Amino acid sequence: MEQNSSPLLKSSLTYGIYVALISILLQVIIWAGGLMESMGMFGSAILGIVSIIISFVVLFIFTKNYRNKEFGGYISFAEAFKFAMLVSIVSTVILIIYTYIFHNFIAPDYLENLMASMQQKTMEFMESRGVPEASIDQALAQFEEVPSMAKTLRQSALSGLIGGAIISLIVAAIVKKKVEDSY
């Protein structure tokens, strides 16, 4: 089926905004609930995994909806990937803007407080496990430097685009459906 770019762009913009809003909502819940501070390093890894799963599920649902609405239930891998990747790019751009606003205007001291909290939780965990002092000092050194805004935004862009590409590839492989597949 031939597809013009207008529905692709309109749908990817719309769904990209939805993905960004869902991600922002999750980030606000994590921030307002103090989840990162209270859970420590291992808890933040769990939150990261949950966030990836939510991103996958949302992108899967949106790509499947796009397939059914725009292509009558059939879509090639390339078209599904193009759509999912555009959604990821749109949401990443919005999230970078949100991250900038959040760290400069809403909670400018958040990263400093988070790093101090993570350092404390890591130290408590390692001491409770009897880890040698030298290893504790080495582990805590990674929390000494608070990342700059430029580094934070660069990490957000890279993780959004690379993670988005990986998730888009997986989603496209699952959602693709050829006309012949229905027989």
Secondary structure as UniProt FT lines:
FT   HELIX           5..32
FT   TURN            33..34
FT   HELIX           35..71
FT   TURN            72..73
FT   HELIX           77..101
FT   HELIX           102..106
FT   TURN            108..109
FT   HELIX           110..128
FT   TURN            129..130
FT   HELIX           133..141
FT   TURN            142..143
FT   HELIX           149..175
FT   HELIX           179..182
//
